[in-house]
Amino acid sequence: MKKVLILAANGQIARIVEQRLLTEPDFQDVTLTLLLRQASRLQVLADNDRVTIIDGDITDAAAVNTAMVGQDIVFVAAVDHDPQNRLTKNVIASMQANHVQRVLFTNVLGLYNEVPGEFGRWNLEMIGNGMAPAQRSDALLAASGLAYTTLRLPWLNDRDEINYQLTTKDQPYNGVSVSRQSIADIVLQLIKEPSQYQRESLGIADPDTQGQNRPVY
């Protein structure tokens, strides 16, 4: 069995990932550990024998360490905007202590000034003070020695579609928005084939939205 830990497991993308992992034939060998505040929010999954639900806060080192034991892959379904980067530090420390290597970590677009033009200017303005801790989170992850993939998310929408293009750290970001279903899909692909894009930072966006100055909903 492949053991997957999802932190911040009640987020919209996390819930899409969970639903697909538990229902699609390609993932019948996956078991889930879900960490979230107020575990009752995922009560619908409580009776599934492939699911373990843990009530805890992602900024609580002890809770993250408890959830980490025995995992194969970690999906961090939250961006670390904490001034102290407690989430990132907790994840790295608990993965190292429990000899877990593979992590998929969500972050924001614009970490490397890779978003050009008016949209890049607007994006940086909107993220504001949240950019500095997001950049520190990415730097901590890159220096951790873990087999990480940073997922740089654009502005999200709820379109019923999967349509995305990946760009690497050194390429201009191609697009301004993407569906939550698309983000969930790349997470699923990396869980299915964990050897892909290790120690990479991926930009993810709908290429059809390239050239727009504001998010596309």
N, C-alpha and C positions, 0 to 999 in steps of 0.2 A: 504494500500500500504506500502511496505517496501522501505525506502529511503536510498540509498547508495551514499556516497560521495567517489570519486576517486581523489586522489591528484597525480600530475604528470601524467595526464590522457592520454598523448600521447605516453607513453612508450610502448614497444612491448608487454610486458605481460599485461599491462593495456588495450591495444586495443583488445587483445584476450578475456579478461574478459568482456569488454563492448559488444563485438559482441555476445558472448554467452548469456549474461544477456538479451539482446534485442531480441534474436531469439529463445531461448529454452523455451518450454512450462512450465517448472518448475519455471520460473522466470517472468511470466507474471504480477506478482504483484509488481515488482521492478521498481522504478524510479531512474534515475541517475542524479547526479550533478557532473560535470567534471570540475576540475580546472587545467588549463595549461597555459603556456606562448604561446602567439599567438593562440588564439582560432580558427583562420581560419584553423589550421591544422586538426581540426575535423569537418570541414564544412559539411562533408557528413552526420553527425548526427544532424545538426542544425534544421532540419524540423521534427525530431521525437518528438512527444508530450510527450514521457517519459523521455526526456533528457533536462537538463539545462546546458549550457556551460558558464563557467566563465573564463575570461581572467585575469590571475594573476600569481604571483610568490609564490611558496610554502614557501619561506623565508620571505614573507611579512605577518606579523601577521594580519593586517586588512583584507587582501584578504582571508586568511584561515578562519578567524572568520566569514566573510560574507558567505562563502560557507558552513560553519558548521551548520548554523541555521536550525533546524528541522530535522536533519539527524538521522538515526537509526544505521548505520554501516559505518565505515570509512576504506577505503583501501588506505594505503600509498604505492604507487608503485615506491618508490625511497629509496635508502639507504642514511642515513644522515652521510655524510663524512665531514660536515661543522665543522671547528674547534670550532665554538661557539654553535653548535647543534641548530641552529635557527629553523630548520624544526621540530625537536622533541619537542622543547619547545613551538612552535606555536600550534602544534597539541594538546598537553596536555592542554595548557591554554584555547584554544578555545573549546575543548571538555568539560572541567570542567565548563566553563562559560555558555555553552549551554546545559548542562546536557545530553550529549551524552556519552555513556559508552563503546560501542563495537568498537575496532579498530584492524585491521590486518596490521602489520607494517613489511615491508621487511628489511632484514639486511643481513649480510654476514656469511658464515661459518667460524669457528675458533674463535668465541667470547670467548669461555671458554677453549681453548686449547683442544677441543674435537676431533680434526682431527689428527689422528695418522700418524706416519711414514714419509717417504720422501715427500708424497703429502702434508701433514700438514706443513712441513718445507717450501716447495715451495709456498704454498698458503699464508702463513704468509709473506714471502718475497715479493710476488706480491702485496698484499694489502698494505703493508708498513705502511706509516704514516696515511692511512685511517682507520687502525684498532682501534686506540685509540678513535676517535670520534664515531665510530660504537659501541664500547663497552660502552661509556658514554650514547649514545642514548638508548641502551638496558637497562642500569641501571636506567635512568630517567623514562623509560616506566614502569619498574618493581615497582618503588616507587610511581607511579602516582595514584594508587587506581583504575585505569581503568580496564575494562575487555579486556585486550590486548591478542593478539597472535603474538609473534615474529616469522617471517618466515625466517629461515637462508638458504639463497640461495647458491647453489654451482655454479660452472662455467656452463654457460647456452649454449644450442645449439638449433638449429631450426629443429630438427628431427620431423617428422610428427607422433608423438606417445604420448601416456599418459602412463607413466611407472615410478612410484616413490614409495619410502618407507619413512615413517616418523620415526624419532628418537627424543627422548626427550633430554632435556638439559644435563642429566647425562649419556646419552648413547653415545658410539663412533659413529661418523658420518659414515654412511654406503654408500659410493659412492663418486665420484669426480665430476660428471656432471649430468645434467637433462635437459629435453626439456622445453622450455618456455611454451608449452602447458600443461605440467605437473604442473608447478607452478600455471598457471591460473586455473587448475582443482581444486587444493586444496583451492584456494581462493573461487571458486564457491561453493564448499562443505561447507565452513565455512559461507558463506553468506546464504546458504540454511538452515543450522542448526547452528545458532550463539552460541548456548550453548556449542558446542564442543571446547575443548582445550582452555578454558579461563584461562588467567594468566599462559600460557605455552609458551615455546620456542621450536619450531619445526625445526629440521633439515630435509631437503627434498632433496633426491637424487635418481638417478636410481641405484638400487642395483646391476645391471649387470655391473656397472663401478667400483665396489669395487675392490681394489687392484691395480688400475692404479696409476701411478706416476704423470700423467699430465691430464688435461681435455680431455674429449672425445667429439669430434665434429662430 
